[in-house]
């Protein structure tokens, strides 16, 4: 039997009780936990809750056979920030905070509808799908086991903008994702507002030939040598040493540090202000030839931290950065090393 709205359930891995608050969709339901939090849960991870019995016996829910269209998840237009196209991996945890597996999605947060083909593979495994994905939609690619991440993933995405006249502007991205690269891409996943591992769609330099299949293009990419990209030159500092010595090696982006007393702004405007101050600070730090700085963003909901990480990842003057525990800042700051 299927779970329906109002059913009392127990989450097997978390051992927490809750109530189903949405109908089944692509094998998942929304469950409101007894603490008031609402989370998405796979049907296979739920059992019927029986308060009169110590042992809660699983309900035998039929396995859902996905069609390509049933894998499409629509989101409210309010979540459309037009940041681009992404391949995302969202981890599934057990009650001990151990990762059981990852769910892979293709996200269309761009300004156009697209038609796509995607293939995720290892030497022993392959997932392949194709479909049309409209704006503010995600496509459920499938389940990725932890050992697949450890053996290195190959992800090939081929897509075109989709218009009423037909597809245009075909481009392809091919990624070979090592474990180190995978775990360095932790970020806030668009639409879902959950932490995961995120890869932006950036087209390869090589073009897909007319009539060339995704399989042929993948083989061509894997045989070819990677394109060597030269690092941009370092800024040449023209500032006297006194100005550099007076430069603060940290910037605090908490709203109360940036706003005037009594000044109020909407949340999205506060984040715009924070990102502008961050950009100006980084530009000055690079110009002065600083070796290391700290960006204090706090913990919060993770959106500011993720936006900063995205900017740092794309900055050619950043050698590396990390957000680990610091005696002074806790987990609320990112340490940045500059060229």
Secondary structure, DSSP 8 states (H G I E B T S, - for coil): ----TT-EEEETTTTEEEEE-S--BTTEEEEEETTS-EEEEEGGGEEE--TT-SS------------TGGGEEE--GGG----EEEEEEEEEE-TTS-EEEEEEEEEEESSS-EEEEEEEE-SS-EEEEEEEE-TTEEEEEEEE-HHHHHT-EEEEEEEEEEETTEEEEEEEEEEEE-HHHHHTTEEEETTTTEEEEEEE----SS---TT--HHHHHHHHHHS--------------S-HHHHHHS-SEEE--HHHHS-TT----HHHHHHHHHHHHHHHHHHHHHTT-SEEEEE--STTSHHHHHHHHHHHT-TTEEEEE---BTTTBTSEEEEEE-
